[in-house]
Amino acid sequence: QAIERQELDLYYQPILAMASGQVAGMEALLRWHHPIHGSIAPDDFIPLAEETGLIIPIGQWVLREACRQMRCWRTTLPGSEKLYVSVNVSGKQLTHCGFARQVAEILSDTGIPAHSLRLEITESVLMDNAELAMRAVEKLRALGVELYIDDFGTGYSSLSYIQRFAINTIKIDRSFVEVINDQGDRSELIKS
């Protein structure tokens, strides 16, 4: 009932271009503000939403709201035509029948170009349902949406396997980055 009661909210984390220091885009982060339990962390409700299948309507709301907000920024902020919004997509969403069609409808309804939307998928989603995921990725790429692999390095995939998917960017897991100053030997891995 959180969607109907308008208890879900999106926060936007800026993504900076390292070369210029300018905001290049935003990552949409979902929060649930329960009237009795207060703020509920995504880690506490997303697994349940996945298990029950409610991730499909929640994910659709997130995608629509993030695109609506991007359209608002693009029409009110000067120089914002290059901004993009990044949205995490669950495995159930990605492999749900008609997901690419939903994305196309949301882009059309909100009026933002496909290249302004980045969908983030964890590598485990690609590995667990490889054939279904590959078909979904191909449809999304045909729309012009950019695709990222999020938290890369936490699963068992290899770069040669990842090449099969038409992925724009790989976001390595924070566990690689957190130790840069602690262990100099890992800095070469980060540069690569």
Solvent accessible surface area in square Angstrom, and as a share of the most:
residue,aa,sasa,rsa
1,Q,152,0.68
2,A,12,0.09
3,I,50,0.25
4,E,137,0.61
5,R,120,0.44
6,Q,158,0.70
7,E,17,0.07
8,L,13,0.06
9,D,60,0.31
10,L,15,0.07
11,Y,105,0.40
12,Y,54,0.21
13,Q,89,0.40
14,P,72,0.45
15,I,45,0.23
16,L,98,0.49
17,A,38,0.29
18,M,183,0.82
19,A,112,0.87
20,S,69,0.44
21,G,45,0.44
22,Q,122,0.54
23,V,67,0.38
24,A,31,0.24
25,G,0,0.00
26,M,33,0.15
27,E,17,0.08
28,A,5,0.04
29,L,41,0.21
30,L,20,0.10
31,R,75,0.27
32,W,50,0.18
33,H,73,0.32
34,H,29,0.13
35,P,96,0.61
36,I,143,0.73
37,H,130,0.58
38,G,33,0.32
39,S,82,0.53
40,I,30,0.15
41,A,48,0.38
42,P,34,0.21
43,D,120,0.62
44,D,104,0.54
45,F,12,0.05
46,I,47,0.24
47,P,77,0.49
48,L,109,0.54
49,A,6,0.05
50,E,43,0.19
51,E,138,0.62
52,T,76,0.44
53,G,27,0.26
54,L,101,0.50
55,I,8,0.04
56,I,32,0.16
57,P,59,0.37
58,I,20,0.10
59,G,6,0.06
60,Q,58,0.26
61,W,68,0.24
62,V,14,0.08
63,L,2,0.01
64,R,86,0.32
65,E,42,0.19
66,A,0,0.00
67,C,0,0.00
68,R,113,0.41
69,Q,32,0.14
70,M,0,0.00
71,R,101,0.37
72,C,55,0.33
73,W,43,0.15
74,R,48,0.18
75,T,84,0.49
76,T,91,0.53
77,L,84,0.42
78,P,131,0.82
79,G,62,0.60
80,S,3,0.02
81,E,103,0.46
82,K,176,0.75
83,L,21,0.10
84,Y,23,0.09
85,V,0,0.00
86,S,0,0.00
87,V,2,0.01
88,N,69,0.35
89,V,8,0.05
90,S,17,0.11
91,G,14,0.13
92,K,91,0.38
93,Q,9,0.04
94,L,2,0.01
95,T,30,0.18
96,H,78,0.35
97,C,117,0.70
98,G,17,0.17
99,F,8,0.03
100,A,15,0.11
101,R,152,0.56
102,Q,35,0.15
103,V,0,0.00
104,A,34,0.27
105,E,86,0.39
106,I,1,0.01
107,L,15,0.07
108,S,88,0.57
109,D,99,0.51
110,T,17,0.10
111,G,41,0.40
112,I,6,0.03
113,P,46,0.29
114,A,20,0.16
115,H,104,0.47
116,S,1,0.01
117,L,0,0.00
118,R,35,0.13
119,L,0,0.00
120,E,2,0.01
121,I,0,0.00
122,T,50,0.29
123,E,2,0.01
124,S,54,0.35
125,V,19,0.11
126,L,0,0.00
127,M,62,0.28
128,D,108,0.56
129,N,65,0.33
130,A,19,0.14
131,E,97,0.44
132,L,82,0.41
133,A,0,0.00
134,M,29,0.13
135,R,129,0.47
136,A,13,0.10
137,V,1,0.00
138,E,96,0.43
139,K,124,0.53
140,L,0,0.00
141,R,87,0.32
142,A,90,0.70
143,L,64,0.32
144,G,36,0.35
145,V,0,0.00
146,E,43,0.19
147,L,0,0.00
148,Y,20,0.08
149,I,0,0.00
150,D,21,0.11
151,D,54,0.28
152,F,29,0.12
153,G,35,0.33
154,T,84,0.49
155,G,29,0.28
156,Y,219,0.83
157,S,20,0.13
158,S,55,0.36
159,L,115,0.57
160,S,81,0.52
161,Y,57,0.22
162,I,8,0.04
163,Q,149,0.66
164,R,116,0.42
165,F,7,0.03
166,A,47,0.37
167,I,32,0.16
168,N,62,0.32
169,T,54,0.31
170,I,62,0.31
171,K,60,0.26
172,I,72,0.37
173,D,18,0.10
174,R,175,0.64
175,S,56,0.36
176,F,39,0.16
177,V,70,0.40
178,E,114,0.51
179,V,32,0.19
180,I,57,0.29
181,N,147,0.75
182,D,114,0.59
183,Q,86,0.38
184,G,57,0.55
185,D,119,0.62
186,R,81,0.30
187,S,32,0.21
188,E,110,0.49
189,L,94,0.47
190,I,45,0.23
191,K,153,0.65
192,S,125,0.81
